[in-house]
Amino acid sequence: MTKSQRNRGERGIWQPRFWEHTVRDEEDLERCADYIHWNPRKHQLVERVRDWKWSSFHRFVEQGHYEIDWGGTAPPSVNDADDWGEPTSK
């Protein structure tokens, strides 16, 4: 733990760019799921969300929460994909 972390009362558990988030309601839960499912596409690990074989996205599709082509190749605009609290490279 660094001196500045101690001065701010921080613990050494989380890296600076990570934080905890309490899910507040159903809409917030949907935003979190969207964020998780979009992440491999965002970081160009796959061409489409459905191509990430380790994702829970496939189970969500089976349960009717998403269409198989959700997200396509562009960020989902429905849940404010640009405002997921991550640092931007702008």
C-alpha positions, 0 to 999 in steps of 0.5 A: 500500500502506498503512502497516498493510499494510507492518507486517503484511507484506502485499502489495498484490495482494489486497483485504482481503476476498479470499484464496487457497485451496488445494483440498485434495481432491475434496470441497473442489473440490466445495464451491468449485464449489458456491460459484461456481455459487450466487453469482449466486443468492445475490446475487439476480442470477438466480432460479435457478442455471441462469438465470446464462447465463455460468456453468460450471454448464451444462457441469457439468449436461451432465457429470452433476455437477449436476441442472438444478434444483440449488440451486432457490431455496434455498441448497444445504445439502449443502455447508454453504452458510452456511460458505463463509468470506464475511463475513455481514450478520447 
